[in-house]
């Protein structure tokens, strides 16, 4: 006969094991949670207000999102100059007064900021995805997922994903010292609330510009000879004598601009950073190279300084 004390211990152990097994089976991996986040961004209806921080600057914004086959969303600034961004399918337009500016056109152009491309993270070996505990954001229970770079050439991400839906409630881009460079956090959020038509339309009197097409890929006359591992040339475009090259590792991106400076006074290298955005400008012979990207300074300098002309074919 099992002693009462031993029976009680067995019951407690079996209950704990069953709970642990159930929790393990129900909880998706960190990578699966990241992929689920993008499904939530596309499919869910939601509206809420969040705070965006970049250094000492803080902005309050409100977002309305209608999910489904044809996504629509609108982002409205609540402080400073009246500004809003409207997305209708793949067309994204910035409205400031009555002078709209097309920001970009393409799939996956969600308006919530600071979210890494889950496909890019999954397809590269330069990031690790890890679970980092639970928290509470805007009244919702959230699971924190960290996207950690494996070297010093890119930034990391912290994401707080709502438990039931996977919607990102908070996100931050962090440097090698785990310091948040830019961050947003919802303070009020209603998941499942479908916005009204008036919530999704642009400001009265403003005309939304027609979407501009992507610039055609051209022939490169320059190349980055020593790009950090993982960064590859995605697109080249030239206009008015200036060549623009876009490099990406699937998550982070760097734009390289090459501009002739024949006869101009040589200017010293220039460095500028604001939050996660960095700019580095370097004189190279009779051209000036400017690197701009959401990467650390070491990445920009390495790419700009290793630029080389491509010898004509034949």
Secondary structure, DSSP 8 states (H G I E B T S, - for coil): ---HHHHHHHHHHHHHHHHHHHHHHHS--HHHHHHHHHHHHHH--EEEEEEEEETTEEEEEEEEEE-SSS-EEEEEE-SSS--EEEEETTEEEEESTT--EEEEESTT--SS-S---HHHHHH-SSEEEEEEEEEEETTEEEEEEEEEESSTTS-EEEEEEETTT--EEEEEEE-TT--EEEEEEEEEEEET----HHHHS--TT---------------SEEETT--TT-EEEEEEEETTEEEEEEESSS-EEEEEEEE-TTS-----EEEEETTEEEEEEEETTEEEEEEESS-HHHHHHHHHTEEE-----
